[in-house]
Amino acid sequence: MKNSKNKFKEYTILVPMMANPHFTLIKYALKQYGYNLEILTTNNENIIQNGLTYVHNDMCYPALLVIGQFIDALKSGKYDLEKTALLLPQTGGGCRASNYIFLLRKALKRSGFENIPVLSLNTKKLDDNTLTISVNALILAIKALMYGDFIMCLYNQARSYEVNFGDSLNTLNEVVNWLSDKKFKGKFEENLVYICKKFADIKLTGEKKPRVGIVGEIYLKYSPLGNNNLEDFLISKGAEPVVSGVTDFVLYYLKNHLIDGQIYSVKSLTRPIIKYIMNFVLKIQKTMARVVVENSSFSAPHTFDKLCEAVEGVINTGVKMGEGWLLSAEIAGYIEEGINNVVCAQPFGCLPNHIVAKGAMANIRKKYPMANVVAIDYDPGSCRANQENRINLMLMNARKHMVKEVVDEKEKIHS
């Protein structure tokens, strides 16, 4: 059935948390247009159990978690089931993620919640039950996404070195509430400067720690539920997690339309529009990087064009399965920035992700002999201790390289 444009403004729309603060900011952005989004941040054993109960165990781990989290929420008694809907994005790419929505509807029927509406968020009319939002709402949501990238970059750096535990989290909550209270108004760059200065005021230790980039399947890359709180674990082990922005994935998605046109000689009327959008977003990314450099001692986030340069000689940009060439580009981009240590989060059941990621490793190590990359598999039966032990081995190698760099630097000074 097709939905009227405003029908679901009367509903509480449940959305699984992927990236924070991005989804929290999007919630506040869409609230201005009448949509009541509830971001699910639950993390308990019932989620995995519900997923295993209602989803075939051969399906990929993110599908199991997302569907399990939805059913756990519906069983909780917190929501009016007559006015509750579920929202899932669909990219339409060569991934089973585009079929999560059908798996979810099947799971809802089996669990007794078949009357709960399931909405699709997509740009290709992949589903009749699609959430319709205005162009202005979409623009504000994209702006919220970019604010999220900026805040995440500063937050991860600050909390890795904060003297007083909790200062960074308090600042994150403060700037998110500030943006939502002012309804994202004001000049974009001025808002960025304000946010940057708030994080720059946090007292830091000044010590040197190994920096660890995180790449992988998009849900596992960002979701604490999916990657067993990977960022927190790295910080607890004396490392700084570095996570590239969600905006890069959006630009990658748009870039692939242009690449397809070149490879298959496909003419498209939307190509000039896509180029305009990409150039506009790239301009904002460069502004974000400049604001960080001018107003703090933090490392600036990379821009998408740097990733496109870094991936040359590693993998063909026609490869689009399992995060495709973007995953390899992010690894290469990190190493170009001096971040040689990388964790690649891979879900069980995502065969394209495994093939593309591991298949590119030989070229990455050939181009970057200093690459210290570890691939970690996540699934319901994985032993968390084994995952963390493999990450600890990577960190041990990272610290050895840091010591060697210090020794080499001293030898240069005395020679």
C-alpha positions as CSV (number, residue, x, y, z in Angstrom):
1,M,0.0,0.0,0.0
2,K,1.1,3.5,-0.6
3,N,1.2,6.0,2.2
4,S,-0.3,9.4,2.3
5,K,2.4,12.0,2.7
6,N,1.5,13.1,6.2
7,K,0.1,9.8,7.7
8,F,3.2,8.8,9.6
9,K,3.6,12.2,11.3
10,E,1.1,10.8,13.8
11,Y,3.3,7.8,14.5
12,T,6.4,7.1,16.6
13,I,8.9,5.9,14.0
14,L,11.5,3.6,15.4
15,V,15.0,3.7,13.8
16,P,18.0,1.5,14.7
17,M,21.0,3.4,15.9
18,M,24.0,3.2,13.6
19,A,26.2,6.3,14.0
20,N,26.1,8.7,16.9
21,P,25.7,11.7,17.0
22,H,24.5,11.6,13.3
23,F,21.2,9.8,13.9
24,T,20.4,11.9,17.0
25,L,20.9,15.0,14.9
26,I,18.8,13.6,12.1
27,K,16.0,12.9,14.6
28,Y,16.0,16.6,15.7
29,A,16.2,17.7,12.0
30,L,13.1,15.7,11.0
31,K,11.2,16.7,14.1
32,Q,11.0,20.2,12.7
33,Y,9.0,18.7,9.9
34,G,6.6,16.8,12.1
35,Y,8.2,13.4,12.2
36,N,8.7,11.8,15.6
37,L,11.8,9.5,15.3
38,E,12.9,7.3,18.2
39,I,16.5,6.2,17.8
40,L,16.9,2.7,19.3
41,T,20.1,2.5,21.4
42,T,19.3,-0.7,23.3
43,N,22.1,-3.2,23.7
44,N,21.1,-6.5,25.4
45,E,21.2,-10.3,24.9
46,N,17.5,-10.3,23.9
47,I,18.4,-8.4,20.7
48,I,20.6,-11.3,19.4
49,Q,18.2,-13.9,20.7
50,N,15.2,-12.3,18.9
51,G,17.3,-12.0,15.7
52,L,18.3,-15.7,15.8
53,T,14.7,-16.6,16.5
54,Y,13.1,-14.7,13.6
55,V,15.9,-14.4,11.0
56,H,17.6,-17.3,9.3
57,N,21.1,-17.7,10.8
58,D,22.7,-17.7,7.3
59,M,21.7,-14.1,6.9
60,C,24.3,-11.4,7.5
61,Y,24.8,-10.2,11.1
62,P,23.6,-6.6,10.7
63,A,20.2,-7.9,9.5
64,L,20.0,-10.1,12.5
65,L,20.8,-7.3,14.9
66,V,18.6,-4.6,13.3
67,I,15.6,-6.9,13.1
68,G,16.2,-8.3,16.6
69,Q,16.4,-4.7,18.0
70,F,13.1,-3.8,16.4
71,I,11.3,-6.9,17.8
72,D,12.9,-6.3,21.2
73,A,11.6,-2.7,21.2
74,L,8.1,-3.8,20.2
75,K,8.0,-6.4,23.0
76,S,9.2,-3.9,25.6
77,G,5.7,-2.4,26.1
78,K,7.1,1.2,25.8
79,Y,5.3,2.0,22.5
80,D,1.7,2.3,21.4
81,L,1.6,-0.5,18.8
82,E,-1.4,1.2,17.1
83,K,0.8,4.3,16.4
84,T,4.3,2.8,15.9
85,A,6.1,2.3,12.6
86,L,9.6,1.0,11.7
87,L,12.0,2.7,9.3
88,L,14.8,1.0,7.4
89,P,17.0,2.5,4.6
90,Q,17.5,0.8,1.3
91,T,20.4,1.7,-1.0
92,G,19.4,-0.5,-3.9
93,G,23.0,-1.8,-4.3
94,G,24.3,-5.3,-4.8
95,C,23.9,-6.2,-1.1
96,R,21.3,-8.1,0.9
97,A,20.8,-5.0,3.0
98,S,18.3,-3.9,0.4
99,N,16.3,-6.9,1.3
100,Y,16.3,-6.4,5.1
101,I,12.9,-4.7,4.8
102,F,11.3,-7.9,3.4
103,L,13.1,-10.0,6.1
104,L,11.8,-7.6,8.7
105,R,8.2,-8.0,7.5
106,K,8.5,-11.7,7.5
107,A,9.9,-11.6,11.1
108,L,7.1,-9.3,12.3
109,K,4.5,-11.7,11.0
110,R,6.2,-14.7,12.7
111,S,6.5,-12.7,16.0
112,G,2.9,-11.5,16.0
113,F,3.5,-7.9,15.0
114,E,2.4,-8.1,11.3
115,N,0.2,-5.0,11.7
116,I,3.2,-2.7,12.4
117,P,4.0,-0.6,9.3
118,V,7.5,-1.0,7.9
119,L,8.7,2.1,6.0
120,S,11.5,2.3,3.5
121,L,13.9,5.2,3.1
122,N,15.3,5.1,-0.4
123,T,15.8,7.3,-3.5
124,K,14.8,4.7,-6.1
125,K,11.2,3.8,-5.3
126,L,12.2,0.4,-4.2
127,D,9.2,-0.1,-2.0
128,D,5.5,1.0,-2.1
129,N,5.6,1.8,1.6
130,T,8.2,4.6,1.3
131,L,8.6,7.5,3.8
132,T,8.0,10.7,1.9
133,I,9.9,13.7,3.1
134,S,10.1,17.2,1.5
135,V,13.2,18.5,-0.2
136,N,13.8,20.9,2.6
137,A,13.6,18.2,5.2
138,L,16.1,16.1,3.2
139,I,18.5,19.0,3.0
140,L,18.3,19.6,6.7
141,A,18.9,15.9,7.3
142,I,22.0,15.9,5.1
143,K,23.2,19.0,7.0
144,A,22.7,17.1,10.3
145,L,24.7,14.2,8.9
146,M,27.6,16.6,8.1
147,Y,27.5,18.1,11.6
148,G,27.6,14.6,12.9
149,D,30.8,13.8,11.0
150,F,32.4,17.0,12.3
151,I,31.4,16.3,16.0
152,M,32.4,12.6,15.8
153,C,35.9,13.5,14.5
154,L,36.5,16.0,17.4
155,Y,34.8,13.7,20.0
156,N,36.9,10.7,19.3
157,Q,40.1,12.7,19.5
158,A,39.1,14.5,22.7
159,R,37.9,11.5,24.6
160,S,41.1,9.5,23.7
161,Y,43.2,12.1,25.6
162,E,40.9,13.8,28.1
163,V,42.3,14.5,31.6
164,N,38.9,14.5,33.3
165,F,36.9,11.4,32.3
166,G,33.5,12.4,30.9
167,D,34.4,15.9,29.7
168,S,34.2,14.9,26.0
169,L,30.8,13.2,26.4
170,N,29.4,16.2,28.2
171,T,30.6,18.5,25.4
172,L,29.2,16.2,22.8
173,N,25.8,16.3,24.5
174,E,26.1,20.0,24.9
175,V,26.7,20.8,21.3
176,V,24.1,18.4,20.0
177,N,21.5,20.0,22.3
178,W,22.7,23.4,21.3
179,L,22.3,22.6,17.6
180,S,18.8,21.1,18.1
181,D,17.7,24.1,20.3
182,K,18.7,26.6,17.7
183,K,17.1,24.3,15.0
184,F,20.4,24.2,13.0
185,K,20.0,27.9,12.2
186,G,23.0,30.3,11.8
187,K,25.8,30.3,9.3
188,F,27.2,26.8,8.9
189,E,30.9,27.8,9.3
190,E,30.2,29.9,12.4
191,N,28.4,26.9,14.0
192,L,31.4,24.7,13.2
193,V,33.8,27.2,14.8
194,Y,31.7,27.3,17.9
195,I,31.6,23.4,18.1
196,C,35.3,23.2,17.5
197,K,36.2,25.7,20.2
198,K,34.0,23.8,22.7
199,F,36.0,20.6,22.2
200,A,39.3,22.6,22.1
201,D,38.6,23.8,25.6
202,I,38.8,20.2,27.0
203,K,41.9,19.6,28.9
204,L,44.0,16.9,27.2
205,T,47.0,14.8,28.4
206,G,49.2,15.6,25.4
207,E,50.6,12.0,25.3
208,K,51.2,10.1,22.1
209,K,49.0,7.1,21.4
210,P,48.7,4.7,18.4
211,R,45.9,5.9,16.1
212,V,43.7,3.2,14.7
213,G,41.4,3.6,11.7
214,I,38.1,1.7,11.6
215,V,36.7,0.5,8.3
216,G,34.3,-2.2,7.2
217,E,30.7,-2.9,6.4
218,I,28.9,0.3,7.1
219,Y,26.7,-0.8,10.0
220,L,29.5,-2.6,11.8
221,K,31.8,0.2,11.2
222,Y,29.7,2.7,13.2
223,S,27.3,0.7,15.4
224,P,28.5,-0.1,19.0
225,L,25.9,-2.9,19.0
226,G,27.4,-4.5,15.9
227,N,31.1,-4.1,16.7
228,N,31.0,-4.8,20.4
229,N,31.8,-1.2,21.4
230,L,35.0,-1.2,19.3
231,E,35.8,2.5,19.8
232,D,35.5,2.2,23.6
233,F,37.6,-0.9,23.6
234,L,40.4,0.8,21.6
235,I,40.4,3.8,24.0
236,S,40.5,1.4,27.0
237,K,43.6,-0.1,25.5
238,G,45.4,3.3,25.1
239,A,44.6,3.9,21.5
240,E,42.8,6.6,19.5
241,P,40.0,5.4,17.2
242,V,39.7,7.2,13.9
243,V,36.4,6.8,12.0
244,S,35.7,8.4,8.6
245,G,32.5,10.3,8.1
246,V,29.2,8.9,6.9
247,T,29.2,11.7,4.3
248,D,32.0,9.8,2.5
249,F,29.6,6.9,2.0
250,V,27.0,9.2,0.5
251,L,29.6,10.7,-1.9
252,Y,30.8,7.2,-2.8
253,Y,27.2,6.3,-3.6
254,L,26.9,9.4,-5.9
255,K,30.4,8.8,-7.4
256,N,29.4,5.3,-8.5
257,H,26.6,6.8,-10.7
258,L,29.3,8.8,-12.5
259,I,31.6,5.8,-12.7
260,D,28.9,3.6,-14.2
261,G,28.3,6.2,-16.8
262,Q,31.9,6.2,-17.8
263,I,32.3,2.4,-17.8
264,Y,29.1,1.5,-19.6
265,S,28.7,4.7,-21.6
266,V,25.4,5.4,-20.0
267,K,23.9,8.8,-20.6
268,S,22.0,10.3,-17.7
269,L,20.2,13.6,-17.2
270,T,20.9,13.5,-13.5
271,R,24.7,13.5,-14.0
272,P,25.1,17.3,-13.9
273,I,22.9,17.4,-10.7
274,I,25.1,14.7,-9.1
275,K,28.3,16.5,-9.9
276,Y,26.8,19.8,-8.5
277,I,25.8,18.0,-5.2
278,M,29.2,16.3,-4.9
279,N,31.1,19.6,-5.5
280,F,28.9,21.3,-2.9
281,V,29.5,18.6,-0.3
282,L,33.2,18.5,-1.0
283,K,33.4,22.3,-0.5
284,I,31.8,21.8,2.9
285,Q,34.2,19.0,3.8
286,K,37.1,21.3,3.0
287,T,35.6,24.0,5.2
288,M,35.2,21.6,8.0
289,A,38.9,20.6,7.7
290,R,40.0,24.2,7.6
291,V,37.9,25.1,10.7
292,V,39.6,22.3,12.7
293,V,43.1,23.4,11.7
294,E,42.4,27.1,12.4
295,N,40.7,26.7,15.8
296,S,42.3,23.7,17.5
297,S,45.2,21.3,17.7
298,F,43.1,18.4,16.6
299,S,43.8,16.5,13.3
300,A,41.5,17.6,10.5
301,P,39.2,15.1,8.9
302,H,40.1,14.0,5.4
303,T,38.1,14.9,2.4
304,F,36.5,12.5,-0.1
305,D,38.7,13.6,-3.0
306,K,41.8,12.5,-0.9
307,L,40.2,9.0,-0.7
308,C,39.8,9.0,-4.5
309,E,43.5,9.8,-4.9
310,A,44.6,7.3,-2.4
311,V,42.8,4.3,-3.9
312,E,44.6,4.6,-7.2
313,G,46.7,1.5,-7.8
314,V,44.9,-0.5,-5.1
315,I,41.5,-1.5,-6.6
316,N,39.5,-0.5,-9.7
317,T,36.7,2.0,-8.9
318,G,34.3,-0.2,-10.8
319,V,34.2,-2.6,-7.9
320,K,31.1,-1.7,-5.9
321,M,30.2,-4.8,-3.9
322,G,30.6,-4.9,-0.1
323,E,31.4,-1.2,0.3
324,G,33.5,-1.7,-2.8
325,W,36.4,0.5,-3.6
326,L,35.5,2.8,-0.7
327,L,36.7,0.4,1.9
328,S,40.2,0.1,0.3
329,A,40.2,3.8,-0.3
330,E,39.7,4.4,3.4
331,I,42.5,2.1,4.4
332,A,44.8,3.8,1.9
333,G,43.6,7.2,3.0
334,Y,44.4,6.4,6.7
335,I,47.9,5.2,5.8
336,E,48.5,8.4,3.7
337,E,47.6,10.4,6.9
338,G,50.1,8.4,8.9
339,I,47.5,6.1,10.5
340,N,49.1,2.7,9.6
341,N,46.9,0.7,12.0
342,V,43.5,-0.3,10.8
343,V,40.7,-2.6,12.0
344,C,38.4,-3.9,9.3
345,A,35.0,-4.9,10.8
346,Q,33.4,-7.7,8.7
347,P,30.0,-9.3,9.4
348,F,29.2,-13.0,9.0
349,G,27.2,-13.6,5.9
350,C,28.5,-10.6,3.9
351,L,30.4,-12.5,1.3
352,P,31.1,-9.5,-1.0
353,N,32.6,-7.6,1.9
354,H,34.9,-10.4,2.8
355,I,36.0,-10.9,-0.8
356,V,36.5,-7.3,-1.7
357,A,38.2,-6.3,1.6
358,K,40.5,-9.3,1.9
359,G,41.1,-9.4,-1.9
360,A,42.5,-5.9,-1.8
361,M,44.9,-6.5,1.1
362,A,47.7,-7.8,-1.1
363,N,47.7,-4.6,-3.1
364,I,47.4,-2.4,0.0
365,R,50.4,-4.1,1.6
366,K,52.4,-3.9,-1.7
367,K,51.7,-0.2,-1.9
368,Y,52.1,0.4,1.9
369,P,54.5,-2.1,3.5
370,M,53.9,-0.4,6.8
371,A,50.2,-1.3,6.8
372,N,49.1,-3.0,10.1
373,V,45.6,-4.2,9.2
374,V,43.5,-6.7,11.0
375,A,40.2,-8.1,9.8
376,I,37.7,-8.9,12.6
377,D,34.7,-11.1,11.9
378,Y,31.5,-10.4,13.8
379,D,28.6,-12.9,14.2
380,P,26.3,-14.3,16.9
381,G,28.7,-17.1,17.7
382,S,31.9,-15.2,17.7
383,C,33.9,-15.2,20.9
384,R,34.4,-11.6,22.0
385,A,37.7,-12.6,23.7
386,N,39.1,-13.9,20.4
387,Q,38.1,-10.7,18.6
388,E,39.8,-8.5,21.3
389,N,42.9,-10.7,21.4
390,R,43.4,-10.2,17.6
391,I,43.0,-6.4,18.1
392,N,45.4,-6.5,21.0
393,L,48.0,-8.2,18.7
394,M,47.5,-5.4,16.2
395,L,48.0,-2.8,18.9
396,M,51.1,-4.6,20.1
397,N,52.6,-4.3,16.6
398,A,51.5,-0.6,16.5
399,R,53.4,0.2,19.7
400,K,56.5,-1.6,18.5
401,H,56.5,0.6,15.4
402,M,56.0,3.7,17.6
403,V,59.0,2.8,19.7
404,K,61.1,2.2,16.6
405,E,60.1,5.6,15.2
406,V,61.2,7.3,18.4
407,V,64.5,5.4,18.3
408,D,65.1,6.3,14.6
409,E,64.3,9.9,15.3
410,K,66.8,10.1,18.2
411,E,69.5,8.5,16.0
412,K,68.9,11.1,13.3
413,I,69.2,13.9,15.9
414,H,72.5,12.5,17.2
415,S,74.0,11.6,13.8
